[in-house]
Amino acid sequence: MWSAVEPHTFEILSDAPAARPHRLRTRFNAVLALVALWHQRARERRDLARMTVYDLKDIGLTASDAEFLASKPFWRP
C-alpha cells in the first residue's frame, strides 16, 4: 500500500505486525511442552503405582512391570 507523504514522494506502509522475538517464544514453548510432558509422565506413573493386580492384568502388565515403570523418574521416557 502506498501513501502520499509530500507531493511526488511516496512511503511504503506495511500491514505486517511488528517483529516478534520468535526465538524467545519458540524456546518458551519448548520448555512449556517439556514441563507438560514431565507432568503427564509423573501422573501416569503415579496412577500406575496405585493400580491393583487385577487392573494391571487388564492392561497386560505384571506387578513387576508396573513397579519398574512407576519407579522411573519423570524425566526418563
PyMOL CGO cylinders between C-alpha atoms (Angstrom):
from pymol import cmd
from pymol.cgo import CYLINDER

trace = [
    CYLINDER, 0.00, 0.00, 0.00, 1.31, 3.45, -0.84, 0.3, 1, 1, 1, 1, 1, 1,
    CYLINDER, 1.31, 3.45, -0.84, 0.70, 6.69, 0.99, 0.3, 1, 1, 1, 1, 1, 1,
    CYLINDER, 0.70, 6.69, 0.99, 1.42, 10.18, -0.23, 0.3, 1, 1, 1, 1, 1, 1,
    CYLINDER, 1.42, 10.18, -0.23, 3.62, 11.96, 2.27, 0.3, 1, 1, 1, 1, 1, 1,
    CYLINDER, 3.62, 11.96, 2.27, 4.52, 15.01, 0.22, 0.3, 1, 1, 1, 1, 1, 1,
    CYLINDER, 4.52, 15.01, 0.22, 3.73, 15.77, -3.35, 0.3, 1, 1, 1, 1, 1, 1,
    CYLINDER, 3.73, 15.77, -3.35, 5.65, 13.34, -5.57, 0.3, 1, 1, 1, 1, 1, 1,
    CYLINDER, 5.65, 13.34, -5.57, 7.02, 11.45, -2.54, 0.3, 1, 1, 1, 1, 1, 1,
    CYLINDER, 7.02, 11.45, -2.54, 5.63, 8.07, -1.51, 0.3, 1, 1, 1, 1, 1, 1,
    CYLINDER, 5.63, 8.07, -1.51, 6.14, 5.89, 1.51, 0.3, 1, 1, 1, 1, 1, 1,
    CYLINDER, 6.14, 5.89, 1.51, 5.54, 2.17, 1.68, 0.3, 1, 1, 1, 1, 1, 1,
    CYLINDER, 5.54, 2.17, 1.68, 3.16, 1.23, 4.51, 0.3, 1, 1, 1, 1, 1, 1,
    CYLINDER, 3.16, 1.23, 4.51, 3.32, -2.29, 5.79, 0.3, 1, 1, 1, 1, 1, 1,
    CYLINDER, 3.32, -2.29, 5.79, 0.32, -4.20, 7.10, 0.3, 1, 1, 1, 1, 1, 1,
    CYLINDER, 0.32, -4.20, 7.10, 2.61, -6.76, 8.75, 0.3, 1, 1, 1, 1, 1, 1,
    CYLINDER, 2.61, -6.76, 8.75, 2.61, -6.92, 12.57, 0.3, 1, 1, 1, 1, 1, 1,
    CYLINDER, 2.61, -6.92, 12.57, 5.61, -5.66, 14.47, 0.3, 1, 1, 1, 1, 1, 1,
    CYLINDER, 5.61, -5.66, 14.47, 8.58, -8.00, 14.56, 0.3, 1, 1, 1, 1, 1, 1,
    CYLINDER, 8.58, -8.00, 14.56, 8.34, -10.55, 17.36, 0.3, 1, 1, 1, 1, 1, 1,
    CYLINDER, 8.34, -10.55, 17.36, 11.17, -12.28, 19.19, 0.3, 1, 1, 1, 1, 1, 1,
    CYLINDER, 11.17, -12.28, 19.19, 10.50, -15.68, 17.63, 0.3, 1, 1, 1, 1, 1, 1,
    CYLINDER, 10.50, -15.68, 17.63, 13.46, -17.40, 19.20, 0.3, 1, 1, 1, 1, 1, 1,
    CYLINDER, 13.46, -17.40, 19.20, 12.39, -16.48, 22.72, 0.3, 1, 1, 1, 1, 1, 1,
    CYLINDER, 12.39, -16.48, 22.72, 8.81, -17.56, 22.09, 0.3, 1, 1, 1, 1, 1, 1,
    CYLINDER, 8.81, -17.56, 22.09, 9.97, -20.83, 20.49, 0.3, 1, 1, 1, 1, 1, 1,
    CYLINDER, 9.97, -20.83, 20.49, 12.21, -21.62, 23.44, 0.3, 1, 1, 1, 1, 1, 1,
    CYLINDER, 12.21, -21.62, 23.44, 9.47, -20.77, 25.91, 0.3, 1, 1, 1, 1, 1, 1,
    CYLINDER, 9.47, -20.77, 25.91, 7.01, -23.03, 24.07, 0.3, 1, 1, 1, 1, 1, 1,
    CYLINDER, 7.01, -23.03, 24.07, 9.58, -25.85, 24.01, 0.3, 1, 1, 1, 1, 1, 1,
    CYLINDER, 9.58, -25.85, 24.01, 10.15, -25.55, 27.76, 0.3, 1, 1, 1, 1, 1, 1,
    CYLINDER, 10.15, -25.55, 27.76, 6.42, -25.40, 28.38, 0.3, 1, 1, 1, 1, 1, 1,
    CYLINDER, 6.42, -25.40, 28.38, 5.86, -28.54, 26.27, 0.3, 1, 1, 1, 1, 1, 1,
    CYLINDER, 5.86, -28.54, 26.27, 8.64, -30.35, 28.14, 0.3, 1, 1, 1, 1, 1, 1,
    CYLINDER, 8.64, -30.35, 28.14, 7.16, -29.46, 31.54, 0.3, 1, 1, 1, 1, 1, 1,
    CYLINDER, 7.16, -29.46, 31.54, 3.73, -30.65, 30.35, 0.3, 1, 1, 1, 1, 1, 1,
    CYLINDER, 3.73, -30.65, 30.35, 5.26, -33.94, 29.18, 0.3, 1, 1, 1, 1, 1, 1,
    CYLINDER, 5.26, -33.94, 29.18, 7.02, -34.42, 32.51, 0.3, 1, 1, 1, 1, 1, 1,
    CYLINDER, 7.02, -34.42, 32.51, 3.80, -33.69, 34.37, 0.3, 1, 1, 1, 1, 1, 1,
    CYLINDER, 3.80, -33.69, 34.37, 1.92, -36.24, 32.25, 0.3, 1, 1, 1, 1, 1, 1,
    CYLINDER, 1.92, -36.24, 32.25, 4.57, -38.91, 32.86, 0.3, 1, 1, 1, 1, 1, 1,
    CYLINDER, 4.57, -38.91, 32.86, 4.56, -38.29, 36.61, 0.3, 1, 1, 1, 1, 1, 1,
    CYLINDER, 4.56, -38.29, 36.61, 0.76, -38.53, 36.73, 0.3, 1, 1, 1, 1, 1, 1,
    CYLINDER, 0.76, -38.53, 36.73, 0.67, -41.72, 34.64, 0.3, 1, 1, 1, 1, 1, 1,
    CYLINDER, 0.67, -41.72, 34.64, 3.36, -43.36, 36.74, 0.3, 1, 1, 1, 1, 1, 1,
    CYLINDER, 3.36, -43.36, 36.74, 1.62, -42.37, 39.96, 0.3, 1, 1, 1, 1, 1, 1,
    CYLINDER, 1.62, -42.37, 39.96, -1.63, -43.84, 38.64, 0.3, 1, 1, 1, 1, 1, 1,
    CYLINDER, -1.63, -43.84, 38.64, 0.18, -47.00, 37.55, 0.3, 1, 1, 1, 1, 1, 1,
    CYLINDER, 0.18, -47.00, 37.55, 1.63, -47.42, 41.05, 0.3, 1, 1, 1, 1, 1, 1,
    CYLINDER, 1.63, -47.42, 41.05, -1.89, -47.26, 42.54, 0.3, 1, 1, 1, 1, 1, 1,
    CYLINDER, -1.89, -47.26, 42.54, -3.40, -49.93, 40.27, 0.3, 1, 1, 1, 1, 1, 1,
    CYLINDER, -3.40, -49.93, 40.27, -4.39, -53.30, 41.63, 0.3, 1, 1, 1, 1, 1, 1,
    CYLINDER, -4.39, -53.30, 41.63, -3.08, -56.59, 40.27, 0.3, 1, 1, 1, 1, 1, 1,
    CYLINDER, -3.08, -56.59, 40.27, -6.42, -57.10, 38.52, 0.3, 1, 1, 1, 1, 1, 1,
    CYLINDER, -6.42, -57.10, 38.52, -6.26, -53.69, 36.85, 0.3, 1, 1, 1, 1, 1, 1,
    CYLINDER, -6.26, -53.69, 36.85, -2.71, -54.35, 35.71, 0.3, 1, 1, 1, 1, 1, 1,
    CYLINDER, -2.71, -54.35, 35.71, -3.74, -57.71, 34.29, 0.3, 1, 1, 1, 1, 1, 1,
    CYLINDER, -3.74, -57.71, 34.29, -6.47, -55.95, 32.28, 0.3, 1, 1, 1, 1, 1, 1,
    CYLINDER, -6.47, -55.95, 32.28, -3.90, -53.74, 30.57, 0.3, 1, 1, 1, 1, 1, 1,
    CYLINDER, -3.90, -53.74, 30.57, -1.42, -56.56, 30.08, 0.3, 1, 1, 1, 1, 1, 1,
    CYLINDER, -1.42, -56.56, 30.08, 1.15, -55.72, 32.75, 0.3, 1, 1, 1, 1, 1, 1,
    CYLINDER, 1.15, -55.72, 32.75, 2.52, -57.69, 35.65, 0.3, 1, 1, 1, 1, 1, 1,
    CYLINDER, 2.52, -57.69, 35.65, 3.10, -56.23, 39.09, 0.3, 1, 1, 1, 1, 1, 1,
    CYLINDER, 3.10, -56.23, 39.09, 6.85, -56.21, 38.49, 0.3, 1, 1, 1, 1, 1, 1,
    CYLINDER, 6.85, -56.21, 38.49, 6.38, -54.40, 35.15, 0.3, 1, 1, 1, 1, 1, 1,
    CYLINDER, 6.38, -54.40, 35.15, 4.26, -51.77, 36.88, 0.3, 1, 1, 1, 1, 1, 1,
    CYLINDER, 4.26, -51.77, 36.88, 6.77, -51.40, 39.72, 0.3, 1, 1, 1, 1, 1, 1,
    CYLINDER, 6.77, -51.40, 39.72, 9.60, -50.92, 37.23, 0.3, 1, 1, 1, 1, 1, 1,
    CYLINDER, 9.60, -50.92, 37.23, 7.68, -48.33, 35.20, 0.3, 1, 1, 1, 1, 1, 1,
    CYLINDER, 7.68, -48.33, 35.20, 6.33, -46.47, 38.23, 0.3, 1, 1, 1, 1, 1, 1,
    CYLINDER, 6.33, -46.47, 38.23, 9.79, -46.21, 39.79, 0.3, 1, 1, 1, 1, 1, 1,
    CYLINDER, 9.79, -46.21, 39.79, 11.28, -44.42, 36.78, 0.3, 1, 1, 1, 1, 1, 1,
    CYLINDER, 11.28, -44.42, 36.78, 11.89, -40.69, 37.23, 0.3, 1, 1, 1, 1, 1, 1,
    CYLINDER, 11.89, -40.69, 37.23, 9.53, -38.41, 35.30, 0.3, 1, 1, 1, 1, 1, 1,
    CYLINDER, 9.53, -38.41, 35.30, 12.31, -37.13, 33.03, 0.3, 1, 1, 1, 1, 1, 1,
    CYLINDER, 12.31, -37.13, 33.03, 13.09, -40.61, 31.67, 0.3, 1, 1, 1, 1, 1, 1,
    CYLINDER, 13.09, -40.61, 31.67, 10.96, -41.93, 28.82, 0.3, 1, 1, 1, 1, 1, 1,
]
cmd.load_cgo(trace, "trace")
